[in-house]
Amino acid sequence: MAKKNGNITKIEMVRRAQQELGDATPTKIQEHIKRVFGETLKTNLISNYKGIIKAEEAGASGVLEVAPGSGKHKKSEVVRHLLRQLGPKASVADIQREAKKLGYNISAQLVYQIKAKSHSSQPAQAAGLSIADIEAVRDLTRRIGAETVKQLCDVLA
């Protein structure tokens, strides 16, 4: 990830802004980051980072943000949460059973649809690349130039 102000990444700037501002809008976070760090991030990037941070927090805690079965979550959110918790190879029956424990009746069709979307939307991860890997290559390209990166790839291949 791109570094600014020492070792602070853009996502870390968003994390810190959220800690100070709470659940603020991307525009408010953008203004805060500009004021504190002197960098302007696009609101759609901030929104994406907020989603990543929320998913990391849910994955780290292993629980949904509100009480299960309270109707506060869409069924698709519950399925995504359980896929993160149980892993992408979890069976449909396992996901349905765990969702039932949380108070949600999930159809097999919904689980199949979400599993299919999660696999198709992450082609880089299937190849063993993370977002951080891609950003590192982008940063290297900006620093030394695309032609030099191509030459390095040819040497390393």
C-alpha positions as CSV (number, residue, x, y, z in Angstrom):
1,M,0.0,0.0,0.0
2,A,1.1,3.5,-0.6
3,K,2.9,5.0,2.3
4,K,2.5,8.6,3.6
5,N,3.8,10.3,6.7
6,G,6.2,7.5,7.6
7,N,4.7,4.1,7.6
8,I,1.1,5.0,7.6
9,T,-0.9,3.4,4.8
10,K,-4.1,4.9,3.3
11,I,-6.2,2.2,5.0
12,E,-4.6,3.1,8.3
13,M,-5.4,6.7,7.7
14,V,-9.1,5.7,7.3
15,R,-8.9,3.5,10.4
16,R,-7.5,6.4,12.5
17,A,-10.1,8.8,11.1
18,Q,-12.9,6.4,12.0
19,Q,-11.5,6.0,15.5
20,E,-11.7,9.8,16.0
21,L,-14.9,10.5,14.1
22,G,-16.8,7.3,14.7
23,D,-19.1,6.1,11.9
24,A,-18.6,9.2,9.7
25,T,-19.4,9.6,6.0
26,P,-16.6,9.1,3.5
27,T,-16.7,12.9,2.8
28,K,-16.2,13.7,6.5
29,I,-13.4,11.1,6.7
30,Q,-11.9,12.6,3.5
31,E,-11.8,16.1,5.1
32,H,-10.3,14.7,8.3
33,I,-7.5,12.9,6.4
34,K,-6.7,16.0,4.4
35,R,-6.5,18.1,7.5
36,V,-4.5,15.6,9.6
37,F,-2.3,13.8,7.0
38,G,-2.3,16.3,4.2
39,E,-3.5,13.7,1.7
40,T,-6.7,13.6,-0.4
41,L,-8.3,10.2,-0.8
42,K,-11.2,9.7,-3.1
43,T,-14.5,9.0,-1.3
44,N,-15.1,5.7,-3.2
45,L,-11.7,4.5,-1.9
46,I,-12.6,5.5,1.6
47,S,-15.9,3.7,1.3
48,N,-14.1,0.6,0.1
49,Y,-11.6,0.8,3.0
50,K,-14.5,1.2,5.4
51,G,-16.0,-2.0,4.1
52,I,-12.6,-3.8,4.4
53,I,-12.2,-2.6,8.0
54,K,-15.7,-3.6,8.9
55,A,-15.1,-7.1,7.4
56,E,-11.8,-7.4,9.3
57,E,-13.4,-6.4,12.5
58,A,-16.3,-8.9,12.1
59,G,-13.8,-11.6,11.1
60,A,-11.5,-10.9,14.0
61,S,-14.4,-10.9,16.5
62,G,-16.1,-13.8,14.9
63,V,-19.5,-12.3,15.7
64,L,-22.1,-10.2,14.0
65,E,-22.4,-6.6,15.2
66,V,-25.9,-7.0,16.5
67,A,-27.7,-9.8,18.2
68,P,-28.5,-12.8,16.0
69,G,-32.0,-13.1,14.7
70,S,-32.8,-9.5,15.4
71,G,-33.6,-8.9,11.8
72,K,-30.8,-6.3,11.6
73,H,-28.8,-8.2,9.0
74,K,-29.7,-9.1,5.5
75,K,-29.5,-12.8,4.9
76,S,-26.7,-12.2,2.3
77,E,-24.6,-10.5,5.1
78,V,-25.1,-13.5,7.3
79,V,-23.9,-15.9,4.6
80,R,-20.8,-13.8,3.8
81,H,-20.0,-13.6,7.6
82,L,-20.3,-17.4,7.9
83,L,-18.2,-17.9,4.8
84,R,-15.5,-15.8,6.4
85,Q,-15.8,-17.6,9.7
86,L,-16.1,-21.2,8.3
87,G,-14.0,-20.7,5.2
88,P,-14.9,-20.8,1.5
89,K,-15.0,-24.6,1.4
90,A,-17.8,-24.8,4.0
91,S,-20.7,-26.9,2.7
92,V,-24.1,-25.3,2.0
93,A,-25.5,-27.5,4.8
94,D,-22.9,-26.2,7.3
95,I,-23.7,-22.6,6.4
96,Q,-27.5,-23.2,6.7
97,R,-27.0,-25.0,10.1
98,E,-24.9,-22.1,11.5
99,A,-27.3,-19.5,10.1
100,K,-30.2,-21.3,11.8
101,K,-28.3,-21.1,15.1
102,L,-28.2,-17.3,14.6
103,G,-31.9,-17.2,13.9
104,Y,-31.9,-17.0,10.1
105,N,-33.5,-19.4,7.6
106,I,-31.2,-19.3,4.6
107,S,-32.0,-21.0,1.3
108,A,-29.4,-23.2,-0.4
109,Q,-29.8,-21.1,-3.6
110,L,-28.7,-18.0,-1.8
111,V,-25.6,-19.7,-0.4
112,Y,-24.7,-21.0,-3.9
113,Q,-25.1,-17.5,-5.4
114,I,-23.0,-15.8,-2.8
115,K,-20.3,-18.5,-3.0
116,A,-20.2,-18.2,-6.8
117,K,-19.9,-14.4,-6.6
118,S,-17.2,-14.5,-4.0
119,H,-15.1,-16.8,-6.2
120,S,-15.6,-14.8,-9.4
121,S,-14.9,-11.4,-7.8
122,Q,-11.5,-12.4,-6.5
123,P,-9.4,-13.7,-9.4
124,A,-6.2,-12.2,-8.0
125,Q,-6.6,-14.1,-4.8
126,A,-7.1,-17.3,-6.7
127,A,-3.7,-16.7,-8.3
128,G,-2.2,-16.2,-4.8
129,L,-2.1,-12.4,-5.0
130,S,-3.4,-10.0,-2.4
131,I,-4.5,-6.4,-2.8
132,A,-1.3,-5.5,-0.9
133,D,0.8,-7.4,-3.5
134,I,-0.8,-5.6,-6.3
135,E,-0.4,-2.2,-4.6
136,A,3.3,-3.0,-4.0
137,V,3.8,-3.7,-7.7
138,R,1.9,-0.5,-8.5
139,D,4.2,1.5,-6.1
140,L,7.3,-0.1,-7.6
141,T,6.1,0.8,-11.1
142,R,5.6,4.4,-10.1
143,R,9.0,4.5,-8.4
144,I,11.2,2.9,-11.1
145,G,9.0,2.9,-14.2
146,A,7.0,0.3,-16.1
147,E,9.8,-0.6,-18.5
148,T,12.2,-1.4,-15.7
149,V,9.5,-3.5,-13.9
150,K,9.0,-5.5,-17.2
151,Q,12.7,-6.1,-17.4
152,L,12.8,-7.3,-13.8
153,C,9.9,-9.7,-14.6
154,D,11.8,-11.1,-17.6
155,V,14.9,-11.6,-15.4
156,L,12.9,-13.3,-12.6
157,A,10.7,-15.4,-14.9
